[in-house]
Amino acid sequence: MPRTRPTLPIVRPRAKASRPRAGADAGTSTQRIVESITAAIVERRLMPGTKLAEQKIADIFQVSRTLVRQALNQLSRDKLVTLEPARGARVAEPGIAEARQVFEVRRLLETAMIRQAAGALSAAQLAELRRHLRDEQAAVQRTDVPGRTRLLADFHVVIARMLGNEVLAELLADLVTRSSLIALMYQSSHSAEHSFAEHVAIVEALAARDARRAVELMDAHLHNVEHNLRLAPRTPDLSDALRPYAP
């Protein structure tokens, strides 16, 4: 049976969760931990390198450490967590090469996806996308950093689900979450307002059934997001580094 992958919507810990009774409840509890940690990464609440102490997580969710370990193993397979002997579990710290590969795969998948969407989305689905844009705009305007981060990321997965392709939606959910983790490490001055404006332009191209324009806009959008990350290796210059302190 294929492994259930984490989804982007926020999953909040229940106030007084009861301990799992059997296998089905144990699976639900494990998945709840997976989804909560994933959401915390997407919303920039958990930073790369953060230690994920098994006992602390078990106390938060009122479950056994065995279930926490299962969740951390799944997150490790999703490349969101690293497991190291003696050091335990930590939020992953993706390298520059991995970051570039993630965005390369996203461009391949999402340009094909948006080309299909230009001819496939119904008027009702376009209206739903515009409602999503209104939510993005509201979060941006009120400086809701976790909310806008989640909504801007989820925009891409929403389109995939509208096409009825759950395999694509699951792949994109994983890639978008990894992109969020990459942004935490390499983010620069790229603004949420700019991403929102690009999303608006993409939806307008979809509404016009202009597949070529939609593909161009999506490709440019993903290039812009990647460009605004600090992925270029830096070679420190000794004179530049020490000049401010020179007599």
Summary of the structure (lengths in Angstrom):
residues: 247
radius of gyration: 20.0
end to end distance: 68.0
largest distance: 70.9
contacts: 717
relative contact order: 0.13
helix: 67%
strand: 4%
